[in-house]
Amino acid sequence: MGAVMGHKAWRVVLLLCVLALAAAWCGAAEERARPENPYAGRSDIAEEGRSLLNQYCAHCHGPNAEQGERPRDLRRLNIRYGNDAIVVFWKTVQQGRMDKGMPVWQGVLPDDTLWRIFSFLETIQTQP
């Protein structure tokens, strides 16, 4: 092997470096994109979250999130989504699911309100 790498070899090395950086950047972006509940572990927020859920969400998800239809049963978030329940919740309330009748809440309700609702939902998750 010579001390000088050929032009094509340098292109391959450069391409591999770019791909490695892109993969690392995407992983970091994914980590940043994972939402965090500022009220995680605060049971004192749950009652207020229940009240807010009943005010804004009960017409579709039932009072206290007790809804018999599985797709709308918010007591099953952990069963359906596991550790990604927070990601699915946040994406859904922020972007809506118009095809399913779920409105966009971003810009309508403050993030603080949405996190209080999620804090309540965390307290009522059913076990598998």
C-alpha beads as a LAMMPS data file, in Angstrom:
LAMMPS data file: protein, C-alpha beads

128 atoms
127 bonds

1 atom types
1 bond types

-500.0 500.0 xlo xhi
-500.0 500.0 ylo yhi
-500.0 500.0 zlo zhi

Masses

1 110.0

Atoms # bond

1 1 1 0.000 0.000 0.000
2 1 1 1.328 3.383 -0.885
3 1 1 1.516 6.294 1.505
4 1 1 -0.873 8.290 -0.636
5 1 1 -4.484 7.229 -0.888
6 1 1 -6.116 7.385 -4.293
7 1 1 -8.808 9.928 -5.158
8 1 1 -11.605 7.312 -5.095
9 1 1 -10.476 5.995 -1.721
10 1 1 -10.624 9.500 -0.247
11 1 1 -14.159 9.902 -1.604
12 1 1 -15.192 6.672 0.089
13 1 1 -13.611 7.751 3.386
14 1 1 -15.271 11.160 3.129
15 1 1 -18.635 9.598 2.340
16 1 1 -18.344 7.257 5.319
17 1 1 -17.482 10.173 7.596
18 1 1 -20.455 12.181 6.340
19 1 1 -22.772 9.201 6.867
20 1 1 -21.416 8.657 10.392
21 1 1 -21.931 12.330 11.260
22 1 1 -25.438 12.283 9.783
23 1 1 -26.336 9.197 11.822
24 1 1 -24.976 10.800 14.992
25 1 1 -26.856 14.038 14.276
26 1 1 -30.112 12.156 13.666
27 1 1 -29.687 10.250 16.918
28 1 1 -29.038 13.478 18.812
29 1 1 -32.042 15.133 17.152
30 1 1 -34.192 12.166 18.144
31 1 1 -33.025 12.487 21.755
32 1 1 -33.831 16.211 21.735
33 1 1 -37.233 15.523 20.196
34 1 1 -38.301 13.215 23.041
35 1 1 -40.613 15.304 25.198
36 1 1 -40.249 15.498 28.948
37 1 1 -43.127 16.041 31.313
38 1 1 -42.136 18.869 33.678
39 1 1 -44.564 17.402 36.238
40 1 1 -43.295 13.805 36.089
41 1 1 -43.735 12.108 39.433
42 1 1 -45.859 14.913 40.886
43 1 1 -49.048 13.294 42.122
44 1 1 -50.285 16.686 43.360
45 1 1 -50.829 17.720 39.722
46 1 1 -53.049 14.722 38.881
47 1 1 -56.307 16.136 40.283
48 1 1 -55.920 19.359 38.324
49 1 1 -55.054 17.300 35.245
50 1 1 -58.222 15.256 35.738
51 1 1 -60.283 18.427 35.855
52 1 1 -58.613 19.763 32.700
53 1 1 -59.120 16.450 30.888
54 1 1 -62.805 16.544 31.803
55 1 1 -63.050 20.108 30.556
56 1 1 -61.286 19.644 27.209
57 1 1 -61.217 15.923 26.374
58 1 1 -64.138 14.124 28.020
59 1 1 -66.523 14.713 25.118
60 1 1 -64.489 12.122 23.131
61 1 1 -62.442 10.269 25.746
62 1 1 -65.089 10.018 28.465
63 1 1 -65.244 11.507 31.955
64 1 1 -62.021 10.811 33.830
65 1 1 -60.766 9.176 30.588
66 1 1 -63.054 6.191 31.152
67 1 1 -64.030 5.400 27.590
68 1 1 -65.059 1.949 26.439
69 1 1 -63.777 2.195 22.858
70 1 1 -60.216 0.920 22.765
71 1 1 -58.845 3.482 20.288
72 1 1 -60.032 6.334 22.507
73 1 1 -59.305 4.727 25.874
74 1 1 -56.509 6.873 27.293
75 1 1 -56.071 4.452 30.195
76 1 1 -54.323 2.114 27.754
77 1 1 -51.490 4.394 26.557
78 1 1 -48.793 2.375 28.331
79 1 1 -50.224 -0.913 27.108
80 1 1 -50.337 0.288 23.507
81 1 1 -47.161 2.377 23.350
82 1 1 -44.970 1.353 26.294
83 1 1 -42.086 3.784 26.865
84 1 1 -43.163 5.748 23.804
85 1 1 -46.527 6.707 25.342
86 1 1 -45.214 10.189 26.146
87 1 1 -43.956 10.631 22.572
88 1 1 -47.264 9.493 21.073
89 1 1 -49.270 11.669 23.470
90 1 1 -47.208 14.773 22.760
91 1 1 -47.189 14.318 18.993
92 1 1 -50.928 13.643 18.971
93 1 1 -51.942 16.664 21.052
94 1 1 -49.520 18.927 19.176
95 1 1 -50.354 17.796 15.620
96 1 1 -53.790 16.237 16.046
97 1 1 -55.114 13.270 14.140
98 1 1 -57.733 14.837 11.956
99 1 1 -58.467 11.523 10.237
100 1 1 -59.523 10.183 13.662
101 1 1 -61.303 13.331 14.824
102 1 1 -58.496 14.441 17.158
103 1 1 -58.029 18.218 16.962
104 1 1 -54.735 20.071 17.021
105 1 1 -54.209 21.479 20.513
106 1 1 -50.892 23.232 19.849
107 1 1 -51.531 26.960 20.097
108 1 1 -55.012 26.339 21.520
109 1 1 -54.055 25.040 24.962
110 1 1 -50.837 25.995 26.720
111 1 1 -48.187 23.269 26.991
112 1 1 -48.575 23.505 30.766
113 1 1 -52.220 22.428 30.492
114 1 1 -51.375 19.515 28.220
115 1 1 -48.661 18.298 30.607
116 1 1 -51.081 18.489 33.543
117 1 1 -53.515 16.326 31.591
118 1 1 -50.741 13.847 30.801
119 1 1 -49.770 13.782 34.479
120 1 1 -53.300 12.681 35.309
121 1 1 -53.258 10.069 32.566
122 1 1 -50.067 8.608 34.006
123 1 1 -51.923 7.895 37.258
124 1 1 -54.745 5.899 35.639
125 1 1 -52.886 3.577 33.283
126 1 1 -54.243 0.032 33.374
127 1 1 -51.944 -2.934 33.709
128 1 1 -51.626 -5.488 30.901

Bonds

1 1 1 2
2 1 2 3
3 1 3 4
4 1 4 5
5 1 5 6
6 1 6 7
7 1 7 8
8 1 8 9
9 1 9 10
10 1 10 11
11 1 11 12
12 1 12 13
13 1 13 14
14 1 14 15
15 1 15 16
16 1 16 17
17 1 17 18
18 1 18 19
19 1 19 20
20 1 20 21
21 1 21 22
22 1 22 23
23 1 23 24
24 1 24 25
25 1 25 26
26 1 26 27
27 1 27 28
28 1 28 29
29 1 29 30
30 1 30 31
31 1 31 32
32 1 32 33
33 1 33 34
34 1 34 35
35 1 35 36
36 1 36 37
37 1 37 38
38 1 38 39
39 1 39 40
40 1 40 41
41 1 41 42
42 1 42 43
43 1 43 44
44 1 44 45
45 1 45 46
46 1 46 47
47 1 47 48
48 1 48 49
49 1 49 50
50 1 50 51
51 1 51 52
52 1 52 53
53 1 53 54
54 1 54 55
55 1 55 56
56 1 56 57
57 1 57 58
58 1 58 59
59 1 59 60
60 1 60 61
61 1 61 62
62 1 62 63
63 1 63 64
64 1 64 65
65 1 65 66
66 1 66 67
67 1 67 68
68 1 68 69
69 1 69 70
70 1 70 71
71 1 71 72
72 1 72 73
73 1 73 74
74 1 74 75
75 1 75 76
76 1 76 77
77 1 77 78
78 1 78 79
79 1 79 80
80 1 80 81
81 1 81 82
82 1 82 83
83 1 83 84
84 1 84 85
85 1 85 86
86 1 86 87
87 1 87 88
88 1 88 89
89 1 89 90
90 1 90 91
91 1 91 92
92 1 92 93
93 1 93 94
94 1 94 95
95 1 95 96
96 1 96 97
97 1 97 98
98 1 98 99
99 1 99 100
100 1 100 101
101 1 101 102
102 1 102 103
103 1 103 104
104 1 104 105
105 1 105 106
106 1 106 107
107 1 107 108
108 1 108 109
109 1 109 110
110 1 110 111
111 1 111 112
112 1 112 113
113 1 113 114
114 1 114 115
115 1 115 116
116 1 116 117
117 1 117 118
118 1 118 119
119 1 119 120
120 1 120 121
121 1 121 122
122 1 122 123
123 1 123 124
124 1 124 125
125 1 125 126
126 1 126 127
127 1 127 128
